[in-house]
Amino acid sequence: MRGYQGVLSWSVLLAAIGGAQAKLDLDSTTNLVVYWGQNSFNGKGDKLQQPLSHYCDDKDIDVIPMAFNMMVNGPGGAPEIDFAVTSKDCDVFPGTQLKNCPSIGKDIAECQKKGKTILLSIGGATYSEGGFKDEKAAKEGANLMWETFGPKQKGSKALRPFGDTALDGFDFDFEASVEHMAPFANELRSLMDADKSKQRFYLTAAPQCPYPDQSDKDILNGPVYIDAIWVQFYNNFCGVDNFSTDMSSNKYNFEEWDNWAKTVSKNKNVKVIVGVPADTTAASTGYIPSSKLDNVIDYSKKFESFGGVMMWDATQAYGNDGFIRDVRKSLGGADDSDSDIVIFQCTRFLTLVFLLLICFCFAQGT
């Protein structure tokens, strides 16, 4: 019996202090978000899009939205996903266009063990579903997405492209008008909040910088509790390339989005993250080198809602040598991250020793 208690105590301790938590930090100003899945750099060799797990080895990256889920109700009543060249390793569920990607599911699980937050981004430039015909259809769509990509539900017949692996949430990136997205998003939020697992789930959005964003306005104008937004400050007049320290000529409108966070957003603690192109070919306009982006970040840090930087996309960032590293330094994260890891590991070790001593004393007493 004592041996059993010892094993049980050991297992409980490891479970309590050993698991990595998703790394989107809603209390931080140093989040680094990097989209993956569209191979936008279109390079060759090591510049070609690598498996998801490759980018999860990068200690500077915190969050990876997977792009994209292009349809909620696709052929055969299943969602539709595509991750460019990585999708070639997937087959397709019969009667649908939903790719079955167990290897990506394994990568997601591995990334989560490394402390990365992995989201599924719904939308993108090729999304043409237009939303839902009514509120009932929107809620049904949310339940389908949850059963397909969230924690495995008992009795569900939904096809699961990533196996038993559950994503950490969903990102909304609509480039055209959509209908009934607020009830869709709210139903997802309700399902997340009702989940009994210890996994934390997030809802995020990627509006374009002109305010209010026309495509995401139904989600962002108050009815939906969003955890963070990464505003696309590119391809528009309000991009980071139009930032100026002379406020009379500054067109970069982070202040407007900070005001949205304080006065319009349902979540008044929502994080506003600066979205940027990671290289010259990542967007039509808006790219600036990291040396200039440093000034934008310093300015944005003055606002309470500021939460970090988002990059489009991983292949562009890796094709632009040093860009991720430089932005991480501007955010104040490179050396700090290493120190935090050391402190965390030391604290975890000392906690383990302390708790084991308690268990040992308890075992001796029984």
Backbone hydrogen bonds, N-H to C=O, Kabsch-Sander energy under -0.5 kcal/mol:
donor,donor_aa,acceptor,acceptor_aa,energy
5,Q,1,M,-2.4
6,G,2,R,-2.2
7,V,3,G,-2.4
8,L,4,Y,-2.7
9,S,5,Q,-2.8
10,W,6,G,-2.5
11,S,7,V,-2.5
12,V,8,L,-2.6
13,L,9,S,-2.4
14,L,10,W,-2.4
15,A,11,S,-2.4
16,A,12,V,-2.3
17,I,13,L,-2.2
18,G,14,L,-2.2
19,G,15,A,-0.6
25,D,23,K,-0.8
26,L,24,L,-0.7
28,S,25,D,-1.5
31,N,307,G,-1.7
33,V,31,N,-0.5
33,V,309,V,-2.8
34,V,63,V,-2.6
35,Y,311,M,-2.2
36,W,65,P,-2.2
42,N,39,N,-1.0
43,G,47,K,-0.8
47,K,44,K,-2.3
48,L,45,G,-1.4
54,H,51,P,-1.5
55,Y,51,P,-0.8
55,Y,52,L,-0.8
56,C,52,L,-1.2
57,D,53,S,-0.6
57,D,54,H,-0.8
58,D,55,Y,-1.3
59,K,57,D,-0.8
61,I,58,D,-1.4
62,D,32,L,-2.5
63,V,32,L,-1.9
64,I,117,T,-2.9
66,M,119,L,-3.1
67,A,36,W,-3.2
67,A,65,P,-0.5
68,F,121,S,-0.6
69,N,121,S,-2.6
70,M,68,F,-0.7
70,M,80,E,-1.6
71,M,80,E,-1.3
74,G,72,V,-0.8
74,G,78,A,-1.9
77,G,74,G,-1.8
78,A,75,P,-0.8
80,E,71,M,-2.4
82,D,68,F,-2.2
86,T,83,F,-1.6
87,S,84,A,-1.7
88,K,85,V,-1.2
89,D,86,T,-1.4
90,C,87,S,-2.1
91,D,100,N,-1.5
93,F,98,L,-2.5
96,T,93,F,-1.8
97,Q,75,P,-0.7
99,K,97,Q,-0.6
100,N,91,D,-3.3
101,C,99,K,-0.7
101,C,161,P,-1.2
105,G,101,C,-1.9
106,K,102,P,-2.1
107,D,103,S,-1.9
108,I,104,I,-2.7
109,A,105,G,-2.1
110,E,106,K,-2.2
111,C,107,D,-2.8
112,Q,108,I,-2.5
113,K,109,A,-1.7
114,K,110,E,-1.1
115,G,112,Q,-1.6
116,K,111,C,-2.3
117,T,62,D,-2.2
118,I,116,K,-0.6
119,L,64,I,-1.7
119,L,117,T,-0.6
120,L,169,G,-1.8
121,S,66,M,-2.9
121,S,119,L,-0.6
122,I,120,L,-0.5
122,I,171,D,-3.6
123,G,69,N,-2.3
123,G,121,S,-0.5
124,G,173,D,-3.5
127,Y,124,G,-1.5
128,S,70,M,-0.5
132,F,179,E,-1.9
138,A,134,D,-1.8
139,K,135,E,-2.3
140,E,136,K,-2.1
141,G,137,A,-2.3
142,A,138,A,-2.0
143,N,139,K,-2.1
144,L,140,E,-2.1
145,M,141,G,-2.3
146,W,142,A,-2.3
147,E,143,N,-2.4
148,T,144,L,-1.7
149,F,145,M,-2.7
150,G,146,W,-2.2
156,S,153,Q,-1.8
163,G,160,R,-1.5
165,T,162,F,-1.4
167,L,149,F,-2.4
168,D,118,I,-2.9
170,F,202,Y,-1.9
171,D,120,L,-2.5
172,F,204,T,-1.8
173,D,122,I,-2.8
173,D,171,D,-0.6
175,E,124,G,-0.5
179,E,130,G,-1.9
184,F,180,H,-0.9
185,A,181,M,-2.8
186,N,182,A,-2.8
187,E,183,P,-2.0
188,L,184,F,-1.9
189,R,185,A,-2.4
190,S,186,N,-2.4
191,L,187,E,-2.3
192,M,188,L,-2.4
193,D,189,R,-2.7
194,A,190,S,-1.7
195,D,191,L,-0.7
195,D,192,M,-1.0
202,Y,168,D,-2.0
204,T,170,F,-2.2
205,A,228,A,-1.2
206,A,172,F,-2.7
209,C,232,Q,-1.5
217,K,213,D,-0.7
219,I,216,D,-1.1
220,L,216,D,-2.3
221,N,217,K,-2.0
224,V,219,I,-0.8
226,I,224,V,-1.0
227,D,203,L,-2.5
228,A,203,L,-1.1
229,I,271,K,-2.8
230,W,205,A,-2.5
231,V,229,I,-0.6
231,V,273,I,-1.7
232,Q,207,P,-3.4
233,F,231,V,-1.5
233,F,275,G,-1.5
234,Y,232,Q,-1.7
235,N,285,T,-1.6
239,G,236,N,-1.5
240,V,233,F,-2.1
242,N,239,G,-1.8
243,F,240,V,-1.5
247,M,245,T,-1.0
249,S,246,D,-2.1
250,N,246,D,-0.7
251,K,242,N,-2.2
252,Y,242,N,-0.8
253,N,238,C,-0.8
256,E,253,N,-0.6
257,W,253,N,-1.3
258,D,254,F,-2.4
259,N,255,E,-2.1
260,W,256,E,-1.7
261,A,257,W,-2.1
262,K,258,D,-1.7
263,T,259,N,-2.3
264,V,260,W,-2.5
265,S,260,W,-2.5
266,K,224,V,-0.6
268,K,266,K,-0.9
270,V,267,N,-1.6
271,K,227,D,-1.7
272,V,305,S,-2.8
273,I,229,I,-3.3
273,I,271,K,-0.6
274,V,308,G,-2.4
275,G,231,V,-2.4
275,G,273,I,-0.7
276,V,310,M,-2.7
278,A,312,W,-2.7
282,A,279,D,-1.5
292,K,289,P,-1.1
293,L,289,P,-2.3
294,D,290,S,-1.6
295,N,292,K,-0.9
296,V,292,K,-1.1
297,I,293,L,-2.6
298,D,294,D,-2.2
299,Y,295,N,-2.1
300,S,296,V,-2.6
301,K,297,I,-2.0
302,K,299,Y,-1.4
303,F,300,S,-1.9
306,F,303,F,-1.4
307,G,272,V,-2.0
309,V,31,N,-2.4
310,M,274,V,-3.0
311,M,33,V,-2.8
312,W,276,V,-1.8
313,D,311,M,-0.5
314,A,35,Y,-2.6
317,A,313,D,-2.5
318,Y,314,A,-2.5
319,G,315,T,-1.4
320,N,316,Q,-0.7
320,N,317,A,-0.6
321,D,319,G,-0.8
323,F,320,N,-2.3
326,D,322,G,-2.7
327,V,323,F,-2.4
328,R,324,I,-2.6
329,K,325,R,-1.9
330,S,326,D,-2.1
331,L,327,V,-2.2
332,G,328,R,-0.6
332,G,329,K,-0.8
333,G,328,R,-2.8
337,S,333,G,-3.2
338,D,334,A,-1.6
339,S,335,D,-2.3
340,D,336,D,-2.9
341,I,337,S,-2.3
342,V,338,D,-2.2
343,I,339,S,-2.8
344,F,340,D,-2.9
345,Q,341,I,-2.8
346,C,342,V,-2.6
347,T,343,I,-2.7
348,R,344,F,-2.8
349,F,345,Q,-2.3
350,L,346,C,-2.7
351,T,347,T,-2.5
352,L,348,R,-2.4
353,V,349,F,-2.5
354,F,350,L,-2.5
355,L,351,T,-2.7
356,L,352,L,-2.5
357,L,353,V,-2.1
358,I,354,F,-1.8
359,C,355,L,-2.4
360,F,356,L,-2.7
361,C,357,L,-2.6
362,F,358,I,-2.5
363,A,359,C,-2.7
364,Q,360,F,-2.4
365,G,361,C,-1.8
366,T,362,F,-1.0
366,T,363,A,-0.5
